[in-house]
Amino acid sequence: MLGHGTARGVLLGPQSLLEGDFVGARLAHAHLRGRKPGRGLTVDQRTGELINVQIPETVLDGNDTTG
């Protein structure tokens, strides 16, 4: 059962069922097992449904002088 929350974000490696509260959803044990690298969990803002999303690998340029 999923909650229809207003929280936004992506869970990259949830370790606890309670971490679903960060995005406004209830996690099941299946969401904690077998997570693939480069995948995250978020909530569809229209339906409140928990969905898998792909996160692209990002390599930061070591010559960045803006920071």
N, C-alpha and C positions, 0 to 999 in steps of 0.2 A: 504494500500500500504506500503510495507516494503522497506527500503533502504538497499543496500548491502554495509555495512560498514566494517572497519577493526578493530574496537574496540572490546575488549574482556572483559567479565565480566558476572555477574549474577545479575539481579534485584530481590531482595527478597521481597520488599514491596513497589512497585512504588506508589506514591501519585499524580503524575502529568504526563500528556502526554509527557511533555518535557524530562522526565527522560529516555525515550528510546534512546535519543542521547548518553547516557553513553555507550550503547552497540551497537550503530550504527543501530537502528531500529526505526520505527515510531509506537508508541503505539496507540491503540484504547481505547475508554472508557470501553469496555468489559474487557480489560486487568487489569483495576484498580479495578473492582468490584469482590467481592467474591473470593479473593485470599485465597487459603488454606495454612495453616501452613506447613512448610516443602517443599514448592514448590517455584521455581524461574523461571525467564524468561531469556533466553540467545539467541544468534543468531548462527545458524549453519554457520560455517565459509566457507563451500563449496557453499551453496545455498543462504545465506543471509536471510533465513527464521527464523522468531521468533519461538522458541520452548519452551515448558514447561519442566523443569527438576526437579527431586526429589533431595532434599538436605538431607542427613542423619543427624539425631540428634547426636551431639557430646558432650560428657560430659568430661570436662577437669579434670584431676587428681589434687586434691588439694595439693598433695605432690611433685609436679614438682619443682625441684631445679635448672633447667636450666635457669630460667629467672631472 
